[in-house]
């Protein structure tokens, strides 16, 4: 299983489609929302958006003190 950040996946798709707007048109996504998500202004993506980006949410926990 390869872990990726949502920004990385958006960047991959933008590159594949030749820009943010063409990618959003192809995947029926809102470019403004995706842009904010890409910049980290929005933190949570819904299940439908993740599905369109071909991602799934995986929760990891890290121990703070040994």
Secondary structure, 3 states (H helix, E strand, C coil): CCCCCHHHHHHHHHHHHCCHHHHHHHHCCCHHHHHHHHHCCCCCCCHHHHHHCCCCCCCCCCCCCC
